[in-house]
Structures are given as C-alpha cells and as structure tokens.
Amino acid sequence: MKKRVDEKNEKSIALVLTAAMMLTVTTAGCSNKNSSSSAASSSSSDSGPSGTLTVWDWSDVYKSEYRKAIDPVLEKFKKNYPNVTLTTEAIANDDIRTKLLTALAANNGPDVAYIDGQNLAEFVTTGTLTPLDSYVEKWGQASDYPENIWKTVQFDGKVYGIPGDGDVRTLIYRKDLFEKAGISNPPKTWSELEDAAKKLTQRDSSGNTTVWGFALNGGDSEHTTMRSLPWIWDLGGDIMDESGKPTLTNDAVVKTLEFMNKLVNVDKVAPPNSYMNTKKEVAKLINGGQAAMAIVGSWEWNSDASFLKNENLKDKFASAPIPLPDGATVTNSYTAAGYGTWVIFEKCALKDAAWSWIDYCTTSEHMVDIFQYGTGNLGLRKSAVKDPVFTSNDAFKSFVDVMPYARARSNSQYYDLISSQYRAAVQKVLMKKATPAQALADAQKAAESQAK
C-alpha cells in the first residue's frame, strides 16, 4: 500500500514496548509542536465540546499536490467542532507503527491514528484501543464493506477499527505485446499464464532476452507476499492458521512457490533476478515494454507507476483478475487487499469528536476524492467503487470487479514475522539455493521459534 505495507521485519511488540519505556519520548501528544497541519478553533461560541484532538495520519494525503482530497475533511471538522483544536501529525506509514508503540509505552500517544490494517491485532493486544461498537451500531454502515475486510477489524466480537481507503491487486498486461504474440485474451489459469508467457518472451539472435513474459515480485518486500497470497488462498491454504501459528509447509504454499520457481528457473519466462524485484522494478519492466504481464496494485495505476497517466502507453495497458492456480478450490480468484484502519485510543477525552473525524474520513465521497485527487488508493466501500471514476476506464475496471473477492491478510500480531520468513524462502528458491520444500521447511522452523 503502499504505500500501505510494512516492509521491514521489525521487532516484536514486547521488545518494542520494553525498549520504549527507557526512551525519552518526544513524539507528539496533544501538545505536539511539529504537526503538519492544524485546524485551530477560534470561535466565540460556547456550544459543543472543547479541547484538543490529536490525530496521527499517513503523510501522503497531506502533500501539497493531494490537498484537494483532505482539505474538505478538515474544513468540515472545523465547522462542526469550532471549539476543538484539531492537530494532525503526518507520519510516513512505514514509521507510524514504531512511533505509536514507543509513544503509547510512555503514555504520550495521540487520540486517533490511522494504522496499517495488518497491525491492528498488535495494537489490540496493548489494551490501549477503544471498542467502537456503540458508534458502529448507530452508524449502520458496516455492511458497505466487503465481508472479508470487515471481519478483520473485529476481535472477540468487538470492533476496534474502521477501514479507510486501500488497494487490491490484479493482472496487468500489455495489449500491444499480446497482439504481436497472437494472444487474444488474458490468461485465466496458471497453465494459460505459463503458455502465454512462453509466447510473449522474446530473445534476440544472441539469445539475450528482450521481453519477459511475466515480471515477478520476489524481493524482500511485503509486496512479494501480497502478490502471491491470492494463489495460496485459491489453493485453500495460508501462511498462518487462525491461532497465528505459521503454516508455511502446507501444500498450497509449496505449490505456489514451485510455480514461481518454474516461471523463473525452469521456463525462464521471468527475470533471473526476480529475487531482487519489488513493485518498483516490476512496474519499470512493464512501463518499458520489457515485460508483458505482472501482478500490480490498484494504486499504481493513478500514482507510483502511473499506468493510467502515461499518455504514450495508457491505451496499451489492460487488466484482468489474477489467474487461478490449476487445482484451485475456488472459481473466482482472490485478491489481497491492503488498507489503513482508523482507531481511537482509550486516553482520548473527546471520543465523540474523534468518531466524527473517522466518519468524515471514511465516507464514500472522501474515498472517491482520495483516488481522484489524492494518492490513487482504492475506495474499499461498496458504494464508493460504484462511482464512474472507478468504472469508466476499461483498463481499471477489473479492480472493481475483483472487490467481492478481496481478502485481507491475517489479523495476527505475528503476521509480519511469518511473512518475512515466507519471503526469505521465496528468495532462497529463486536464487537456486534451496528447493521450495526445503526453503519453506527452514522458514517454518524459524517462524515457530520466533512466533511465541
């Protein structure tokens, strides 16, 4: 995400909290002096609540080029809460988890924060979050989210977060290269993907590859996990079970890694350095015409790689659902969804105002603005993605079509740790240092020793 994923194998919550207690915390609480923006109250009215509400948010939306999306929210809050000073601290999403854990350990955290959905379980275990059930019941809009997304914000029957904007993944392909290779339709299965990739791969007279059939994410990045998880899910597996224990040796994970290895090291239709490639390298190959297919994130069409904004290439791109594995247990391929989640901390003295901020930041209208004027992230509400801004472009339409099959990563505090071990196994295999079975056995052992 992304923009939206923690790509580092950080320490466990226990170690972070222990270390944090020994730090002198200078991060912002209600009196933070380094806020990126604020809507200060200067009203003569005595009605309504008064005080300071401190919000920690991801930094992207506060950049000057994206202000058109966030300014209406700030104005609406100021109008409805004239006696509340709203302080927004813009923090890079890769940093907000660690800063929050440090600040909470010193009892110096914000009132409201926007965290990565995959980290919600970790913060629930701290006991610092406010259950939002009473607000959600009056709000009555939970059903506007895909079921697989909404259930990940619930723990022991209570709701602790409200999803904001997010992303899903689909297959992108170059129509011009497909036409040149005589391929009419995008692949729907692994077998079809493999056959198409062989036809699309081009080599010069010296045997050097000039076009790869498929650009594979295999680097040490959460994007590697997010772009292969759908295949694992389609086969009925996962990298961890419901209790948070690693399941890296199950058949679904093994078969997925075997397929990835086949593309790179057997069929040689994906680059040999795929073990180093993250989303940036994959997008560069697609944009440069050096790869014909890849799995990419929805935000990359409007930002990052800007597939939709490239005037010279946008008519050459198309998208489709991620091809199903042979032997899949489902008929429609899953897509992995990443998203941010709004939370309220127990220390907050203005919980009603805090909920209003969350409400304003999760409307369908704001989600459309975020995509259209902001970061390019996808609206996760069903009503949001019905807007023509999402459906009018044929190339982008498949991202909306796969929304019913969007699935979030496991809501376990051990997810990051297990995902990191999975990626290490992927890299070993693509570098020809281990077989898929052996690499995953080693990863399973390492994860079991750490996820306790």
Buried (B, 14 or more C-beta within 10 A) or exposed (E): BBBBBBBBBBBBBEEBBEEBEEEEBEBBBBEBEEBBBBBEBEBEEEEBEBBBBBBBBBBBBBEEEBBEBBBBBBEBBBEEBBBBBBBBBBBEBBEBBBBBBBBBBBEBBBBBBBBBBBBBBBBBBBEBBBBBEEBBEEBEBBEBBBEBBBEBBBBEEBBBBBBBBBBBBBBBBBBBBBEBBEBEEBBBBBEBBBBBBBBBBBEEEEEEBEBBBBBBBBBBBBBBBBBBBBBBBBBBBBBBEEEBBBBBBBEBBBBBBBBBBBBBBEBBBBBBBBBBBBBEBBBBBBBEBBBBBBBBBBBBBBBBBBBBEBEEBBEBBBBBBBBBBBEBEBEEBBBBBBBBBBBBBEBBEBBEBBBBBBBBBBBBBBBBBBBBBBBBBBBBBBBBBBBEBBBEBEBBBBBBBBBEBBBBBBBBBBBBBBBBBBBBBBBBBBBEEBBBBEBBBBBBBBBBEBBE
